[in-house]
């Protein structure tokens, strides 16, 4: 409940199996929340396959585009990365491309991904232009528009989305609630 496919053939790549939301790894659409959000706290757990790559779109427009850099287009949201950080093809990425990073904006530090096949927890808290992520219980990003200027170019309201990057990902315990107050660095 609360998710809708964006594009054709969602049944070929997204399903609910034994209470898990599963992306099969087949090419296909992403899932979008059925409503927009501004300030919120999102918690979920995910498990990837070897080489897995996915992401949580945050405050994106209805079309899901979160990579807009054109001043003539309306602001876009951003992606919080979900990745098999230890995959051979992922060893030399930019710091903002690893799990729990705010893609293009802030790298996760420390990097605390669990091995493929194990469940990882991810928490995303958005309050205005203050975004914090926790990965496996560790706070790994905590940025504002002042500390990460690219965040100022991103929307403060939009849809949530689950990325299909043509790899298997399983999600569970997806919980959405009010944003929490985050203090400290």
Buried (B, 14 or more C-beta within 10 A) or exposed (E): EEBEBBBEEBEEBBEEEEEBBBBBBEEBBBBBBEEBBEBBBBBBBBBBBEBBBBBBBBBBBEEBEBEBEEEEEEBBBBBBBBBBBBBEEBEEBEEBBBBBBBBBBBBBBEBBBBEBEEBBBBBBBBBEBBBBBBBBEBBBBBBBBEEBEBBEBBBBEBBBBBBBBBBBBBBBEBEBEEBEEBEEE
